[in-house]
């Protein structure tokens, strides 16, 4: 059985100099060539049957991972946990409900693998398993006898800097024709904010079109999109490249005329935002899905003969810190150079779980983004 599994290494050809890459290459191959079912049939646990049929259950596929990782000298542990959206792992209370999900952890590389889900690759397990307790089981040898030693531990939250939605928008205003705005859009998505990337090519043309419209029509539903280009789909094992969408657009709803003045709805260029304006008392703790960041760079030409009367409305600096740790923030600043307005916006969420007592501080950051989305710039003619 073991020799048959080791034969897969010739097909996988894992890196001999980079164990992290080797682990991801093995994962990629197994998830591409084997299907994992939630079933207890004996054939799905038997290695020979798995290699013949390409079908396995979690127990069977973990056997394959163990053999291949051992051959590549990759240390691994089994991890048993649960979906925190329905149940938080409690290390003080024994229950099978807390160990309903099986993961693989490579401590030397600090990567997690969900062997049962083909869409979860490249150290991106379901975010509902992050920021949760777990039972980590490592192999222990006593003479020729091998056993597993379990110890409770914690699956950390993801790094916000690796799950970023980055938007660059350039707007071209023509004072002689303010019926529309010409725009170029460059949007890059990485990590958990781009959970669809791995299976994007499985969508039919209508599904792709609908998804891309949702991501590129952030300036307005009336945007007329041209020159749409996408790159980096699906994932590549090395390197993991972010999904990128570029397009040009003509938008008709960003300008409001007011006599010899006009308003530019610049805030709408960051897309729709969540709002937490209700003043009701928060009873439950805060539990975000995953850590993430939003980076936006907006540039606008100031038409000749005009000035911006309220540029200071673009300044935002709202931050929630706990001791010396920044939990989340929304910051926006601007500069004007040679009649070109540039706005830099950064919004990051670095903490998944917070007590209800932190709600007001958290809410202030969420609402800062919502407030920016409502900003309109007033363009006036120069005297």
Rosetta blueprint (number, residue, H / E / L):
1 X L
2 X H
3 X H
4 X H
5 X H
6 X H
7 X L
8 X H
9 X H
10 X H
11 X H
12 X H
13 X L
14 X L
15 X L
16 X L
17 X L
18 X L
19 X H
20 X H
21 X H
22 X H
23 X H
24 X H
25 X H
26 X H
27 X H
28 X H
29 X H
30 X H
31 X H
32 X H
33 X H
34 X L
35 X E
36 X E
37 X L
38 X L
39 X L
40 X L
41 X L
42 X H
43 X H
44 X H
45 X L
46 X L
47 X H
48 X H
49 X H
50 X H
51 X H
52 X H
53 X H
54 X L
55 X E
56 X E
57 X L
58 X H
59 X H
60 X H
61 X H
62 X H
63 X H
64 X H
65 X H
66 X H
67 X H
68 X H
69 X H
70 X H
71 X H
72 X L
73 X L
74 X L
75 X L
76 X L
77 X E
78 X E
79 X E
80 X E
81 X E
82 X L
83 X L
84 X L
85 X L
86 X L
87 X L
88 X L
89 X L
90 X L
91 X L
92 X L
93 X L
94 X L
95 X L
96 X H
97 X H
98 X H
99 X H
100 X L
101 X E
102 X E
103 X E
104 X E
105 X E
106 X E
107 X L
108 X L
109 X L
110 X L
111 X E
112 X E
113 X E
114 X L
115 X L
116 X L
117 X L
118 X L
119 X L
120 X L
121 X L
122 X L
123 X L
124 X L
125 X L
126 X L
127 X H
128 X H
129 X H
130 X L
131 X L
132 X E
133 X E
134 X E
135 X E
136 X E
137 X E
138 X E
139 X E
140 X E
141 X E
142 X E
143 X L
144 X L
145 X E
146 X E
147 X E
148 X E
149 X E
150 X E
151 X E
152 X E
153 X E
154 X E
155 X E
156 X L
157 X L
158 X L
159 X L
160 X H
161 X H
162 X H
163 X L
164 X E
165 X E
166 X E
167 X E
168 X E
169 X E
170 X E
171 X E
172 X E
173 X L
174 X L
175 X L
176 X L
177 X L
178 X L
179 X L
180 X L
181 X E
182 X E
183 X E
184 X E
185 X E
186 X E
187 X E
188 X E
189 X E
190 X L
191 X H
192 X H
193 X H
194 X H
195 X L
196 X L
197 X H
198 X H
199 X H
200 X H
201 X H
202 X H
203 X L
204 X L
205 X H
206 X H
207 X H
208 X H
209 X H
210 X H
211 X H
212 X H
213 X H
214 X H
215 X H
216 X H
217 X H
218 X H
219 X H
220 X L
221 X L
222 X L
223 X L
224 X E
225 X E
226 X E
227 X E
228 X E
229 X E
230 X E
231 X E
232 X L
233 X L
234 X L
235 X L
236 X L
237 X L
238 X L
239 X L
240 X L
241 X L
242 X L
243 X E
244 X E
245 X E
246 X E
247 X E
248 X E
249 X E
250 X E
251 X E
252 X L
253 X L
254 X L
255 X E
256 X E
257 X E
258 X E
259 X L
260 X L
261 X E
262 X E
263 X E
264 X E
265 X L
266 X H
267 X H
268 X H
269 X H
270 X H
271 X L
272 X L
273 X L
274 X L
275 X L
276 X L
277 X L
278 X L
279 X L
280 X L
281 X L
282 X L
283 X L
284 X L
285 X L
286 X E
287 X E
288 X L
289 X L
290 X L
291 X L
292 X E
293 X E
294 X E
295 X E
296 X E
297 X E
298 X E
299 X E
300 X E
301 X E
302 X L
303 X L
304 X L
305 X L
306 X E
307 X E
308 X E
309 X L
310 X L
311 X H
312 X H
313 X H
314 X H
315 X L
316 X E
317 X E
318 X E
319 X E
320 X E
321 X E
322 X E
323 X L
324 X L
325 X E
326 X E
327 X E
328 X E
329 X E
330 X E
331 X E
332 X E
333 X E
334 X E
335 X E
336 X E
337 X E
338 X L
339 X L
340 X E
341 X E
342 X E
343 X E
344 X E
345 X E
346 X E
347 X E
348 X E
349 X E
350 X L
351 X L
352 X L
353 X E
354 X E
355 X L
356 X H
357 X H
358 X H
359 X H
360 X H
361 X H
362 X H
363 X H
364 X H
365 X H
366 X H
367 X H
368 X H
369 X H
370 X H
371 X H
372 X H
373 X L
374 X L
375 X L
376 X L
377 X E
378 X E
379 X E
380 X E
381 X E
382 X L
383 X L
